[in-house]
Amino acid sequence: MSAEQTAGILVTEHLIRSVHLSREVIIDYYLPQSFPVTAEPSLLLINDGQDLRTMVFEDILEDLYGAGEISNLVCIGIHCGTDRKNEYGTANILDYKGRGARAALYNRFIFEELLPYVRKSTGIASFREKSFAGFSLGGLCALDIVWNHPQEFVKTGVFSGSLWWRDKDQADADFNEDTDRIMHRQVRQTTNPAPWLRFFFEVGTQDETADRNNNGVIDSIDDTLGLIDELVKKGYRRDSAIRFLELKDGKHDVPTWAIAFPYFLKWGWGVE
């Protein structure tokens, strides 16, 4: 374990030897120095934790804590592995290229190895609530985990999420985006969705240029709005359970996600 301290945030790096993933996983803790001893904090897991280092995540947190805009949040950045396209994805359904083949193992790593390690290493036996966020394919993975394990989580944050993830090639003559996008179908086919779940989605207007249905809207926005529509059909309200942030000129990159992340943190753990 290594540690680095800013004026208000302690950043520590940990290594977990994962049996399920057959590799060492780097995780970074971001803890406020002024953390009340008696507080019952919330926990936020974040896929692609290496991107948090690039955006200097501790500075984002320090600014929010310093302004009194968030409180009592433990953030854990989980670095991806070299086999990212197989470890992330949807755990129960492979995409059309067979990607996501190790996503079920990644799920087991989260529940059987990471969470017990976090509780032991922080000395926090239980958290007020747990949430999961991620970028791009890591965002899809976080959403998939939260949706399928609502007994564990309350919120999810999806930044430039790979919600196009599909089990049929769009070049196939019978491709149908309404039925072949995996996450959309999972939501549609869930009969008893957890009413307490809350969702934050961010997409930049320059996230990509592809427009497969030629409707003048880039696919990443189309896919996100389509998933939001599915959630609304399940009873989630746009104003209270769902937040959609569209960033003008935002791209599929770390600087854009750094701009979006404070909105997510204030939405989820803001001090009123």
N, C-alpha and C positions, 0 to 999 in steps of 0.2 A: 504494500500500500504506500502511495506517495500522497503528499498534501501540499496545497498552495492556498494561501489566505489573502483575500483582498480585504478592503476596509470592513465589509459587511458580510461576505460570503466565503465559507470554507469549501474548497474544492478538493476532493480526495479521489484518487484513482485506485480501483480494486481489480484484482484478477480472480475470476472464478473458473476453476477447471470443471467444465461441463461434461458429465458422462453422456448425456443425451445427444449433445452436439459433437462430441469427440474433439473438443478444442478448448482453448482458453478464451474466455470472454472478458473483454475489458469493459468495466462499468465505472462511470464517474458519478460521485455524489456531489450535490450542490446544497449546502446547508447554511441557513442564516446564522450568523454569530449570536444574534440577540434572541435566539429561539427560547421561548419561555419553558422552564423546566416542567411546569404543570400542564402545558398545552397538549391537546390531542391533535397532532398534525394530520394533514392529508398527504397522500403519496401520489406522485405523478411519474410514471414510467415513460421514457421517450426512446423510440427506435432511432437508429442512425445517430447515436450519441456522439460520434466523431464530428458531426456537423455542428453540434453545440460548441465544441472547442473553436471551430472556425468563426462562429458568430460571436465569440466571447460571451457566452451565455451568463456568466457570473455578473457581468456588467449590467445586463438587462435586468437580472434579479435585483441587483443592488439598487438600481434606479427606482424600481417599483417598491421595494421595501422602504427605501429612504423617503419616498413620497407618501408612504402609508397607504399604498394602493392594493397591496396583497399581504397576506399573513399566513404563517404556520403551514408552509408547504415544503415537503421533502421532494426534490427532483432527482431522478436517477436516469442518466444517459447511458444507453446500452449500445456499445459499438457493434457495427455489423461485422460479419465474417466474410471471407472470400467467396463463399457460396451463397451470397445474399439473395439471389433470385430464386433459390430453392428454400432457404430458411424463412424468407418472408413470403407473402402470398396468402391464399385462403387455405386453412388447414384441412378442410374436408373435401376440397375439390381442386384438382390440378387445372392449370390453364391449358390452352390448346397445344402448347409445345411441351407439356409435361412439367412445367415449372411449378415450384411450390411443393416439391416432393418431400422436403424436410420441414415443412411448416408445422406439421403435427409434433415433430420433435422439438421445434422451437417453443411451441405451446407448453410442452412438458418441462422444458428448461425454465420457463417463466414461473410456472406454478410449483414445481417440485424442487428447483434449485435456487433461482433468483430470489423469490419472495421470502423463503426461509432464511436465506443469507442476509437479506436486508433487515429483517426483523432482529436477527441475532447480532449483526454488526452495529446497528443503530441503538439497540436496546429498547426499541419501540415494539411492543408485543402486538398492538393493533392500531390501525390508523382510522381516523374519522371517516375517510372514504379513499378509494383508490381510483385512479384514472390512467388512461394510456393514450399516447400521442405518437405521431411519426410523420416523416416526410416521404412523399412519392410512394414507392412500393412499401416503405416502412409505415406509411400512413394507412394504406390498405390493410396491412398486417395488424396494426393496432385496432382498427375498426372491426376487423374480423374477430379478434380475440375478445373485445368488449361485447360485441353483439352475441357471441356464443357463450359468454361467461358473465351474464348480467348479475349473477349472485356475488361476483367479486368486484365489479366496477360500476361507476356511476357516470363518468364522462369520457368522451374521446375527442381528440383533436387531430384533424386530417389536413395536412398541408400539401397542396398539389398532389392529392391522392391518386394512385393508379387505379381509378375506378373503372377504367376500360377493361380490366382483367376479365378475360372471357375464355370459355372452353370451346369456342369454334372460331376458326380464322375468318376475319371479316372479308377476306377475298373469296370465301366460299359462296356459291350462288344462293344458298339457303340461309346465310347469316342473318340473324335478326337481333338487333341490339336490345330489343325489349325482352328477349328471352335468353340471350346468350351471354350477357354480362353477369358474372358469377355473384358479385356482392348484391346487385339489384335483385337477383332471383332469390338469394338467401333471405333477404328482408321480406320479399313478397310471399315466400312460402312459410314464413314463421307464423304460427297460429296464435301464440300467446306472448307477444313481445313485452319486455319488462317496461312498465310505464315510467320508471324513475330515470331511465337513461337520458342523457343530454349529449348533443352533437355540435361540434364546431368544425366548419369546413372553410378552407381558404384556397383560392385559386387566383392567379394573376392573369391579366388580359393578354399577356405575352407568354403564357406558360408553354405554349406550343403553337404550331401553325396548322396542324391537321384538322380537317373538317370533313369527316367521312360521309355525312349525310347532306353536305352542301347547303346547310341552312344559314350560313353566315356566322355561326357561333363555333369557336374552337371546341374540339372534343372534350378537353379537360373540364371546361365549364359545362358543356352539355351533360357529361357523365355525372358531374356533381349535382347539378340541378335535377337530373333524372333520379338520382338516389334520394335526394331530399323529397321529391314527389312520392317515392315509395314509402318513406318514413311518415309523411303526412297521411297517407292512406291507412297507415297503421295506428293513427291517432296522435302522433307527436305534433305539437303545435310549433309553427314557425317562430312565433314571438317569444316563447318561453323555453322550449326544448331544443330548438335548432337555431344556430347562428351561421349565416353565410357571409363571408368576407371576400369581396372581389376587389383586388388591388389593381388599380389602373397602372398599366405599364409594368406590373409585376411579372417576374419570370420564374422559371423552374430552377431556382438556385438559392443558395444559402442567404445572400443578402436580402432577398425578398422574404424568406421565412423569418429572418431576424426582425424585419419590420412588422410582420404579422404576429409574432409570438407574444408581445405584450398585450395585444388585443385579446388573445386567447387566455392569457393568465388573468387579466382583469375580469373577463367574462366568467371564468370558472371559479376564481378564488378572490375576487375583489372585495375590498373593505368598503362597506356602505356607511 
